[in-house]
Amino acid sequence: MFWVYKGEIGNEGCDQVGFARVITDLATHAYLCDVFILPDYRKLGLSKWLMDVITNHSELKEVRRFMLATNDAHSLYEKFGFNPIDKPELFMQKAGKTPFQQ
């Protein structure tokens, strides 16, 4: 997991303003999810900084396939080498109800 904080960790007034999670086996596959920057802290370059930290992390640099899903941030992720899936017909999913659905 990766966090973005305003202030110095451990000091009063330190607030978490961003987050991202990577699920991986550290060899063949990584999945980036739950990337979020609080609205008041967007447009400050924090998402680019967070992606730079993640994609240059020593344990993630050599993962063979790094994937993510996004509704609206394609241009951000393209700056870090992410592209549309070249053979989407190879991929499948099993989708259940979200925790918010009855």
MDAnalysis code that builds the backbone (N, CA, C; Angstrom):
import MDAnalysis as mda
import numpy as np

u = mda.Universe.empty(306, n_residues=102, atom_resindex=np.repeat(np.arange(102), 3), trajectory=True)
u.add_TopologyAttr("name", ["N", "CA", "C"] * 102)
u.add_TopologyAttr("resid", np.arange(1, 103))
u.add_TopologyAttr("resname", ["MET", "PHE", "TRP", "VAL", "TYR", "LYS", "GLY", "GLU", "ILE", "GLY", "ASN", "GLU", "GLY", "CYS", "ASP", "GLN", "VAL", "GLY", "PHE", "ALA", "ARG", "VAL", "ILE", "THR", "ASP", "LEU", "ALA", "THR", "HIS", "ALA", "TYR", "LEU", "CYS", "ASP", "VAL", "PHE", "ILE", "LEU", "PRO", "ASP", "TYR", "ARG", "LYS", "LEU", "GLY", "LEU", "SER", "LYS", "TRP", "LEU", "MET", "ASP", "VAL", "ILE", "THR", "ASN", "HIS", "SER", "GLU", "LEU", "LYS", "GLU", "VAL", "ARG", "ARG", "PHE", "MET", "LEU", "ALA", "THR", "ASN", "ASP", "ALA", "HIS", "SER", "LEU", "TYR", "GLU", "LYS", "PHE", "GLY", "PHE", "ASN", "PRO", "ILE", "ASP", "LYS", "PRO", "GLU", "LEU", "PHE", "MET", "GLN", "LYS", "ALA", "GLY", "LYS", "THR", "PRO", "PHE", "GLN", "GLN"])
u.atoms.positions = np.array([
    [0.834, -1.175, 0.000],
    [0.000, 0.000, 0.000],
    [0.885, 1.245, 0.000],
    [0.367, 2.271, -0.597],
    [1.085, 3.535, -0.709],
    [0.171, 4.645, -0.203],
    [0.729, 5.522, 0.600],
    [-0.047, 6.599, 1.199],
    [0.567, 7.935, 0.844],
    [-0.265, 8.974, 0.820],
    [0.183, 10.353, 0.623],
    [-0.302, 11.136, 1.843],
    [0.632, 11.809, 2.497],
    [0.308, 12.567, 3.708],
    [0.630, 14.038, 3.532],
    [-0.146, 14.873, 4.209],
    [0.156, 16.293, 4.336],
    [0.752, 16.450, 5.733],
    [1.935, 16.984, 5.803],
    [2.606, 17.115, 7.091],
    [3.571, 15.964, 7.319],
    [4.203, 15.984, 8.450],
    [5.192, 14.965, 8.789],
    [4.537, 13.862, 9.607],
    [4.713, 12.632, 9.167],
    [4.114, 11.489, 9.858],
    [4.587, 11.472, 11.302],
    [3.635, 11.287, 12.201],
    [3.948, 11.244, 13.625],
    [3.764, 12.575, 14.326],
    [3.623, 13.631, 13.549],
    [3.411, 14.954, 14.141],
    [1.937, 15.309, 14.107],
    [1.543, 16.138, 15.052],
    [0.164, 16.627, 15.077],
    [-0.114, 17.396, 13.796],
    [-1.301, 17.228, 13.266],
    [-1.662, 17.923, 12.032],
    [-1.302, 17.155, 10.779],
    [-0.760, 15.950, 10.924],
    [-0.444, 15.119, 9.769],
    [-1.721, 14.420, 9.321],
    [-2.106, 14.614, 8.058],
    [-3.339, 14.042, 7.537],
    [-3.059, 13.232, 6.280],
    [-3.722, 12.097, 6.153],
    [-3.642, 11.310, 4.938],
    [-4.514, 11.983, 3.884],
    [-3.945, 12.233, 2.696],
    [-4.684, 12.895, 1.624],
    [-4.760, 12.041, 0.362],
    [-4.088, 10.903, 0.368],
    [-4.114, 10.031, -0.800],
    [-3.734, 8.611, -0.452],
    [-3.996, 7.714, -1.425],
    [-3.809, 6.294, -1.168],
    [-3.766, 5.547, -2.496],
    [-3.049, 4.434, -2.533],
    [-3.109, 3.495, -3.655],
    [-2.719, 2.119, -3.132],
    [-3.237, 1.097, -3.777],
    [-2.949, -0.275, -3.369],
    [-2.496, -1.060, -4.581],
    [-1.471, -1.907, -4.400],
    [-1.002, -2.795, -5.448],
    [-1.094, -4.221, -4.913],
    [-1.797, -5.065, -5.660],
    [-1.903, -6.480, -5.328],
    [-0.976, -7.206, -6.298],
    [-0.009, -7.969, -5.775],
    [1.003, -8.552, -6.653],
    [1.644, -9.802, -6.074],
    [2.199, -10.610, -6.968],
    [3.039, -11.734, -6.547],
    [4.520, -11.368, -6.655],
    [4.803, -10.123, -7.028],
    [6.144, -9.557, -7.171],
    [6.963, -10.175, -8.299],
    [6.319, -10.946, -9.165],
    [7.058, -11.572, -10.260],
    [6.338, -11.432, -11.602],
    [5.129, -11.973, -11.688],
    [4.466, -12.006, -12.985],
    [3.281, -11.070, -13.122],
    [2.672, -10.673, -12.010],
    [1.450, -9.884, -12.124],
    [1.333, -8.871, -10.985],
    [0.863, -7.679, -11.328],
    [0.527, -6.657, -10.331],
    [-0.745, -5.972, -10.789],
    [-1.589, -5.649, -9.836],
    [-2.844, -4.955, -10.132],
    [-2.915, -3.709, -9.250],
    [-2.964, -2.549, -9.879],
    [-3.066, -1.268, -9.183],
    [-4.538, -0.931, -9.001],
    [-4.926, -0.606, -7.769],
    [-6.321, -0.286, -7.511],
    [-6.444, 0.715, -6.366],
    [-7.645, 1.220, -6.200],
    [-7.975, 2.122, -5.096],
    [-7.102, 3.372, -5.060],
    [-6.722, 3.874, -6.224],
    [-5.923, 5.106, -6.290],
    [-6.846, 6.282, -6.009],
    [-6.450, 7.115, -5.046],
    [-7.333, 8.203, -4.643],
    [-6.533, 9.346, -4.034],
    [-6.861, 10.553, -4.450],
    [-6.360, 11.783, -3.836],
    [-7.594, 12.579, -3.424],
    [-7.626, 13.058, -2.181],
    [-8.774, 13.845, -1.720],
    [-8.987, 15.061, -2.628],
    [-10.251, 15.437, -2.866],
    [-10.545, 16.533, -3.792],
    [-9.781, 17.827, -3.518],
    [-9.604, 18.206, -2.270],
    [-8.900, 19.459, -1.952],
    [-7.412, 19.409, -2.304],
    [-6.881, 18.232, -2.597],
    [-5.457, 18.082, -2.872],
    [-5.181, 17.656, -4.305],
    [-6.208, 17.660, -5.141],
    [-6.033, 17.344, -6.561],
    [-5.481, 18.568, -7.294],
    [-4.938, 18.340, -8.448],
    [-4.339, 19.393, -9.293],
    [-3.056, 19.957, -8.679],
    [-2.423, 19.189, -7.786],
    [-1.162, 19.614, -7.173],
    [0.002, 18.720, -7.595],
    [-0.275, 17.787, -8.491],
    [0.766, 16.863, -8.940],
    [0.938, 15.646, -8.046],
    [0.056, 15.476, -7.062],
    [0.214, 14.360, -6.132],
    [-0.052, 13.010, -6.791],
    [-1.001, 12.940, -7.708],
    [-1.253, 11.661, -8.373],
    [-0.063, 11.264, -9.250],
    [0.554, 12.223, -9.900],
    [1.757, 11.935, -10.698],
    [2.899, 11.495, -9.791],
    [3.071, 12.183, -8.669],
    [4.112, 11.800, -7.715],
    [3.863, 10.388, -7.196],
    [2.606, 10.085, -6.841],
    [2.262, 8.764, -6.328],
    [2.535, 7.686, -7.379],
    [2.146, 7.923, -8.619],
    [2.407, 6.953, -9.682],
    [3.894, 6.780, -9.948],
    [4.657, 7.844, -9.838],
    [6.104, 7.746, -10.005],
    [6.708, 6.867, -8.906],
    [6.257, 7.064, -7.675],
    [6.736, 6.244, -6.560],
    [6.389, 4.775, -6.786],
    [5.158, 4.512, -7.190],
    [4.714, 3.132, -7.386],
    [5.468, 2.460, -8.534],
    [5.520, 3.106, -9.692],
    [6.127, 2.468, -10.860],
    [7.645, 2.354, -10.753],
    [8.256, 3.097, -9.857],
    [9.704, 2.992, -9.657],
    [10.080, 2.242, -8.385],
    [9.106, 1.690, -7.708],
    [9.390, 0.919, -6.497],
    [10.238, -0.294, -6.871],
    [11.276, -0.535, -6.102],
    [12.239, -1.586, -6.444],
    [11.600, -2.968, -6.571],
    [10.569, -3.252, -5.803],
    [9.946, -4.582, -5.868],
    [8.918, -4.703, -6.987],
    [8.579, -3.602, -7.633],
    [7.564, -3.630, -8.682],
    [8.121, -3.385, -10.079],
    [9.348, -2.913, -10.179],
    [9.905, -2.523, -11.477],
    [9.993, -3.670, -12.478],
    [10.199, -4.880, -12.013],
    [10.406, -6.007, -12.919],
    [9.190, -6.916, -13.079],
    [8.042, -6.520, -12.527],
    [6.833, -7.326, -12.679],
    [6.468, -7.378, -14.162],
    [6.147, -8.577, -14.648],
    [5.918, -8.768, -16.085],
    [4.661, -8.078, -16.593],
    [3.551, -8.169, -15.856],
    [2.308, -7.525, -16.302],
    [1.742, -6.705, -15.145],
    [1.615, -5.414, -15.369],
    [1.095, -4.473, -14.365],
    [-0.216, -3.935, -14.929],
    [-1.317, -4.193, -14.258],
    [-2.628, -3.836, -14.800],
    [-3.380, -2.892, -13.882],
    [-4.383, -2.244, -14.445],
    [-5.289, -1.391, -13.679],
    [-6.561, -1.203, -14.480],
    [-7.574, -0.689, -13.821],
    [-8.822, -0.309, -14.484],
    [-9.119, 1.131, -14.077],
    [-9.564, 1.930, -15.033],
    [-9.873, 3.329, -14.737],
    [-11.070, 3.790, -15.550],
    [-11.869, 4.653, -14.951],
    [-12.986, 5.261, -15.673],
    [-12.556, 6.500, -16.436],
    [-11.620, 7.277, -15.846],
    [-11.373, 8.606, -16.400],
    [-9.930, 9.111, -16.316],
    [-8.992, 8.276, -15.926],
    [-7.621, 8.761, -15.754],
    [-6.642, 8.118, -16.737],
    [-7.114, 7.772, -17.901],
    [-6.265, 7.126, -18.894],
    [-5.008, 7.941, -19.206],
    [-5.170, 9.242, -19.370],
    [-4.012, 10.076, -19.742],
    [-2.962, 10.096, -18.636],
    [-3.381, 10.050, -17.383],
    [-2.412, 9.979, -16.279],
    [-1.607, 8.691, -16.381],
    [-2.278, 7.564, -16.500],
    [-1.592, 6.273, -16.489],
    [-0.748, 6.056, -17.740],
    [-1.160, 6.615, -18.869],
    [-0.348, 6.513, -20.089],
    [1.019, 7.145, -19.898],
    [1.111, 8.188, -19.085],
    [2.396, 8.847, -18.817],
    [3.366, 7.917, -18.094],
    [2.858, 6.848, -17.510],
    [3.686, 5.908, -16.767],
    [3.768, 4.546, -17.455],
    [3.484, 4.535, -18.769],
    [3.684, 3.348, -19.579],
    [2.503, 2.407, -19.685],
    [1.361, 2.744, -19.109],
    [0.182, 1.879, -19.214],
    [-0.504, 2.118, -20.556],
    [-0.974, 1.039, -21.161],
    [-1.635, 1.082, -22.462],
    [-2.872, 0.203, -22.416],
    [-3.791, 0.364, -23.393],
    [-4.921, -0.560, -23.459],
    [-4.420, -2.002, -23.599],
    [-5.206, -2.946, -23.105],
    [-4.831, -4.360, -23.199],
    [-4.738, -4.735, -24.672],
    [-3.619, -5.361, -25.068],
    [-3.421, -5.685, -26.482],
    [-4.241, -6.888, -26.935],
    [-4.595, -7.792, -26.053],
    [-5.427, -8.940, -26.419],
    [-6.529, -9.121, -25.372],
    [-7.533, -8.253, -25.383],
    [-8.572, -8.339, -24.360],
    [-9.335, -9.664, -24.390],
    [-9.296, -10.349, -25.535],
    [-10.006, -11.627, -25.631],
    [-9.389, -12.705, -24.743],
    [-8.191, -12.489, -24.226],
    [-7.543, -13.455, -23.333],
    [-8.017, -13.325, -21.892],
    [-8.654, -12.214, -21.564],
    [-8.996, -11.923, -20.176],
    [-10.472, -12.185, -19.899],
    [-10.716, -12.665, -18.704],
    [-12.086, -12.900, -18.255],
    [-12.204, -12.362, -16.842],
    [-13.430, -12.245, -16.389],
    [-13.662, -11.800, -15.025],
    [-14.853, -12.526, -14.442],
    [-14.879, -12.605, -13.152],
    [-16.044, -13.088, -12.429],
    [-16.467, -11.936, -11.542],
    [-17.570, -11.312, -11.874],
    [-18.011, -10.114, -11.160],
    [-19.181, -10.457, -10.258],
    [-19.017, -10.192, -8.981],
    [-20.098, -10.358, -8.036],
    [-20.729, -9.007, -7.732],
    [-21.680, -9.014, -6.865],
    [-22.301, -7.773, -6.428],
    [-21.295, -6.985, -5.592],
    [-21.376, -5.683, -5.699],
    [-20.556, -4.843, -4.835],
    [-21.122, -4.914, -3.420],
    [-20.329, -4.573, -2.421],
    [-20.855, -4.611, -1.048],
    [-22.049, -3.679, -0.831],
    [-22.257, -2.738, -1.756],
    [-23.317, -1.763, -1.608],
    [-24.615, -2.182, -2.279],
    [-24.575, -3.292, -3.037],
    [-25.777, -3.789, -3.705],
    [-26.495, -4.788, -2.797],
    [-27.794, -4.774, -2.830],
    [-28.592, -5.726, -2.024],
    [-28.961, -6.915, -2.863],
])
